[in-house]
Amino acid sequence: MASPFAAPDSQQHLPQIPWASLSHIFMFGNGKGGVGKSSVSANAAGKAARSGLRTLIIDCNAQGNIARELGYKRAEWNDGGAGLLESLRTGTPLTPRRGVRENLDVVMGGPALGDEFGIFFHTLLAKEGPHAYLRLLMCLLPIAHEYQIIILDTPPENPSLQRLALSTARWLIIPVKSDGGAEDGLAQIGLEFSYVRFVSQLNPHLELLGVLLFDTGRNYTGIHADVRQQVHKVLGEDAHMFKHLIGHTESVARLVRKRGLLVQELADRRREGDRTIPETVEGLVSDYEGFSEEMFARALELRKEAAA
């Protein structure tokens, strides 16, 4: 039995991973909270599911924000992340909640991913070294083939969970707000990206798909140009900015979480006659639809370029 004080074996080989079959895994991440990761994760997943694609969301957040976006926060079957923690602890396949929406399954997050996760992962990291960050991927692999789209929602306040997600994803999307505080969050996620792809080489498959402006005035072109400059300053001139953005519509954003409905679902209810939902929901639907289509199309284009 190895001593608990011994350093992990740095010569240990990485497991064989079928990276070519994992090009359908998208991660939303930033080093800063409150920039729309959960909202965009949920609505992009909803778009994929409505399009007939079998879709999975993995909520890696101890706050369990996806539960609020999809309206199951108080459901008796919401395990608060206990199932995800158990899979990570035992190395067994993830067990999603099936049919949260048609074609949409969820691996739930929540409080179990807080201190309890931290204690477990500290021990795993001491035992396995950086290879511990592949644990989420190993738990996902047995079921990954069941889905056409997999989306990871990640927390900035827990670097270990963020690295687990980065070590799993094919595509990183970084939502940012135009409130002047973008640089610190971009720098942090950039460092984590660099560690996972280049320093540790845990995930040579990982790419930055692009940066998304979230919760901003649609016509604030000067502010948008300033954010673009910040992005290129921190991430480099080649960092892609999505053409579509998510506009600022506070009344709709509040209704989304109050009712546990996606933006498209709110719009459907308004069209059916619910006038408590403001007309501005239509603009937000257009934003999410446009961005989601652009995101999936860009990933497909880059996959084709890589295969050529």
matplotlib code that plots the C-alpha trace (Angstrom):
import matplotlib.pyplot as plt

x = [0.0, 1.4, 2.2, -0.4, 2.6, 4.1, 3.9, 1.7, 3.5, 4.2, 5.0, 1.6, 0.1, -3.1, -6.0, -6.9, -9.7, -11.7, -11.5, -12.7, -16.1, -16.5, -16.9, -20.5, -19.5, -19.9, -18.9, -19.9, -17.3, -15.8, -13.7, -16.4, -19.9, -23.1, -22.3, -25.2, -23.5, -26.6, -29.1, -27.2, -26.5, -30.2, -31.6, -29.0, -29.8, -33.5, -32.9, -31.1, -33.7, -36.6, -34.7, -35.0, -31.4, -31.0, -29.4, -27.8, -27.0, -24.5, -24.9, -21.4, -22.5, -23.0, -25.7, -27.7, -28.7, -30.0, -32.7, -34.1, -33.8, -35.7, -38.1, -37.3, -35.6, -38.3, -39.0, -38.8, -36.4, -33.9, -31.0, -28.9, -25.9, -25.7, -25.9, -23.1, -20.9, -21.5, -20.4, -17.3, -16.5, -16.9, -15.9, -19.3, -21.3, -23.4, -27.1, -29.1, -32.7, -34.5, -37.1, -36.8, -38.0, -38.6, -35.2, -33.5, -31.9, -30.1, -27.3, -28.2, -26.0, -26.5, -25.1, -23.5, -20.9, -19.8, -17.7, -18.5, -17.1, -14.1, -13.1, -13.4, -11.6, -8.7, -8.1, -8.4, -6.0, -3.4, -3.7, -3.9, -2.3, -3.6, -5.2, -7.9, -9.3, -10.3, -12.8, -15.8, -14.9, -14.5, -17.9, -19.5, -17.9, -20.2, -23.3, -21.8, -22.9, -26.5, -26.5, -26.0, -25.4, -23.9, -23.6, -21.7, -22.6, -19.7, -18.9, -16.2, -15.9, -14.7, -11.5, -11.6, -15.0, -14.1, -11.0, -13.1, -15.3, -12.4, -10.9, -14.1, -15.3, -14.5, -15.7, -15.4, -17.8, -17.1, -20.1, -19.1, -21.0, -20.4, -20.2, -16.5, -15.3, -14.6, -10.8, -10.4, -12.8, -11.3, -7.8, -8.8, -10.6, -7.7, -5.2, -7.4, -7.7, -3.9, -3.3, -5.7, -4.7, -1.1, 0.6, -0.9, -2.1, -5.1, -7.3, -5.6, -9.1, -10.2, -10.8, -12.2, -15.3, -16.0, -16.9, -20.6, -21.8, -24.6, -27.2, -26.2, -28.0, -28.4, -27.4, -24.5, -22.0, -19.3, -19.5, -19.4, -16.3, -14.7, -15.5, -14.1, -10.9, -10.7, -11.3, -8.5, -6.2, -6.6, -7.2, -5.4, -6.5, -7.7, -10.3, -13.7, -16.6, -20.0, -22.0, -25.2, -25.5, -28.0, -29.8, -30.8, -34.4, -34.6, -38.4, -38.1, -35.0, -36.9, -39.9, -37.7, -36.4, -39.7, -41.6, -38.9, -39.4, -37.0, -37.3, -38.9, -41.4, -42.4, -42.8, -45.0, -47.3, -47.5, -48.5, -51.2, -52.6, -50.7, -50.3, -48.5, -45.4, -44.0, -43.7, -39.9, -39.7, -39.7, -36.5, -34.8, -36.1, -34.5, -31.2, -31.1, -32.2, -29.6, -26.8, -27.5, -27.7, -24.4, -22.7, -23.7, -22.9, -19.4, -18.6, -19.7, -17.6, -14.5, -14.9, -15.1, -12.0, -10.1, -11.1, -10.2]
y = [0.0, 3.4, 5.8, 8.7, 11.0, 9.8, 12.0, 10.6, 8.7, 11.4, 8.7, 7.2, 7.1, 8.8, 6.4, 5.9, 8.3, 8.2, 11.9, 11.7, 10.5, 13.4, 16.4, 17.0, 18.2, 21.9, 23.8, 27.3, 28.7, 31.9, 32.9, 35.2, 34.5, 36.1, 36.2, 34.0, 30.6, 28.7, 30.7, 30.1, 26.5, 25.8, 27.7, 26.3, 22.8, 23.5, 24.6, 21.4, 19.3, 21.0, 20.4, 16.7, 16.1, 13.9, 16.3, 16.1, 19.0, 18.3, 20.9, 21.1, 23.9, 23.6, 26.3, 24.0, 26.9, 24.6, 23.5, 27.1, 27.5, 24.2, 24.5, 21.4, 23.1, 21.9, 18.6, 15.6, 13.9, 16.8, 15.1, 18.3, 16.8, 13.7, 11.4, 13.3, 13.2, 9.5, 8.8, 10.9, 9.2, 5.6, 6.2, 4.7, 6.0, 9.1, 8.5, 11.4, 12.3, 11.3, 13.5, 16.8, 18.1, 16.1, 14.9, 16.6, 14.8, 16.3, 15.3, 17.5, 19.8, 21.3, 21.4, 18.0, 19.6, 21.9, 20.9, 17.2, 17.2, 19.2, 16.7, 13.8, 15.4, 16.6, 12.9, 11.8, 14.5, 13.4, 9.9, 10.3, 13.7, 15.7, 12.6, 13.0, 15.8, 13.1, 11.6, 13.3, 12.3, 8.7, 8.7, 10.3, 8.0, 5.0, 7.1, 9.8, 7.9, 8.1, 11.9, 14.1, 17.2, 17.4, 20.7, 21.4, 24.3, 25.2, 27.2, 29.9, 29.5, 25.9, 25.5, 21.7, 21.3, 23.8, 21.7, 18.5, 20.1, 21.5, 18.1, 16.7, 19.3, 19.6, 23.2, 26.1, 29.0, 32.0, 34.3, 37.8, 40.9, 44.4, 45.9, 46.6, 43.6, 41.1, 41.0, 39.2, 36.4, 36.0, 35.8, 33.1, 30.9, 31.4, 30.1, 27.1, 26.4, 26.6, 24.2, 21.6, 21.7, 22.6, 22.3, 19.0, 17.9, 16.3, 17.4, 18.1, 18.0, 21.3, 24.4, 27.9, 28.0, 31.7, 34.5, 35.5, 38.9, 38.4, 40.7, 43.8, 46.5, 45.3, 48.7, 49.5, 49.2, 51.3, 49.3, 46.0, 47.2, 47.9, 44.4, 42.9, 44.8, 43.4, 39.9, 40.2, 41.7, 38.8, 35.9, 37.0, 38.4, 35.1, 34.7, 34.4, 36.7, 35.4, 37.6, 37.0, 38.4, 37.9, 41.2, 42.8, 42.1, 42.1, 41.5, 38.3, 37.1, 37.4, 35.5, 32.7, 31.7, 32.5, 30.2, 27.7, 28.0, 28.5, 31.7, 29.8, 28.3, 31.7, 33.0, 30.0, 30.9, 34.5, 33.4, 31.3, 34.4, 34.9, 38.7, 38.7, 37.8, 41.0, 41.3, 41.8, 38.0, 37.8, 39.7, 37.4, 34.3, 35.6, 36.2, 32.7, 31.0, 32.9, 32.3, 28.6, 28.1, 30.0, 28.0, 24.6, 25.7, 27.0, 23.7, 21.7, 23.9, 23.6, 19.8, 19.6, 21.8, 19.5, 16.4, 17.9]
z = [0.0, -1.0, 1.8, 2.0, 2.2, -1.1, -4.2, -7.0, -9.8, -12.4, -14.9, -14.7, -18.3, -19.1, -19.9, -23.5, -24.3, -27.6, -28.2, -31.7, -30.5, -27.9, -30.2, -28.9, -25.5, -24.8, -21.6, -20.5, -18.1, -16.8, -13.9, -12.7, -11.5, -12.6, -16.3, -17.5, -17.7, -16.3, -18.4, -21.6, -20.8, -20.1, -23.1, -25.6, -24.3, -24.7, -28.3, -29.1, -27.5, -29.3, -32.5, -31.8, -30.6, -27.5, -25.0, -21.6, -19.1, -16.4, -13.6, -12.0, -9.7, -5.9, -6.3, -8.6, -10.9, -13.6, -11.2, -11.2, -14.9, -15.6, -12.6, -10.6, -7.6, -5.2, -6.9, -4.6, -7.1, -7.1, -5.3, -4.9, -6.6, -4.5, -7.5, -9.3, -6.2, -5.8, -9.4, -8.9, -5.6, -6.9, -10.6, -11.8, -14.7, -14.4, -13.8, -15.4, -14.5, -17.7, -19.4, -17.6, -20.9, -24.1, -25.4, -22.4, -19.4, -16.5, -14.1, -11.1, -9.2, -5.7, -2.2, -2.3, -4.6, -1.9, 1.2, 0.8, -2.7, -1.6, 1.1, -1.3, -4.2, -2.0, -1.2, -4.8, -6.0, -3.4, -4.6, -8.4, -9.0, -12.0, -13.5, -10.9, -13.1, -15.6, -13.2, -14.6, -18.1, -17.0, -15.4, -18.6, -21.1, -20.6, -21.5, -23.8, -26.9, -25.8, -26.5, -29.5, -27.4, -23.9, -22.1, -18.9, -16.6, -14.4, -11.3, -11.0, -7.3, -7.4, -9.5, -9.0, -10.6, -13.3, -14.2, -14.2, -16.8, -18.8, -18.8, -20.3, -22.8, -26.5, -26.8, -24.3, -24.5, -22.3, -21.5, -20.5, -19.4, -20.6, -17.1, -17.2, -15.2, -17.9, -17.8, -14.4, -15.3, -18.7, -17.3, -14.7, -17.2, -19.7, -17.1, -16.3, -20.1, -20.5, -17.6, -18.8, -22.5, -22.6, -19.1, -17.9, -21.4, -19.8, -22.6, -26.0, -27.5, -25.8, -27.9, -27.2, -29.4, -28.7, -26.3, -25.9, -24.8, -22.2, -20.7, -22.7, -24.6, -28.2, -29.6, -27.3, -30.1, -28.4, -25.2, -27.3, -29.1, -25.7, -24.5, -27.7, -27.1, -23.5, -24.9, -27.4, -24.9, -22.5, -24.8, -28.0, -31.3, -32.6, -29.8, -31.6, -30.6, -31.4, -33.7, -31.7, -28.2, -25.4, -24.7, -21.4, -20.6, -16.8, -16.5, -18.6, -16.8, -13.5, -14.8, -16.2, -12.7, -10.9, -13.2, -13.9, -17.7, -20.6, -22.6, -25.5, -23.1, -21.8, -25.3, -26.2, -23.2, -24.3, -27.8, -26.1, -24.4, -21.2, -21.1, -17.8, -19.9, -21.5, -25.2, -24.8, -24.5, -28.3, -28.6, -26.0, -27.8, -31.0, -29.2, -27.7, -30.9, -33.0, -30.6, -30.2, -33.9, -34.4, -31.6, -33.0, -36.6, -35.6, -33.8, -36.9, -39.2, -37.0, -36.8, -40.6, -40.9, -38.5, -40.4, -43.8]

ax = plt.figure().add_subplot(projection="3d")
ax.plot(x, y, z, "-o")
ax.set_aspect("equal")
plt.show()
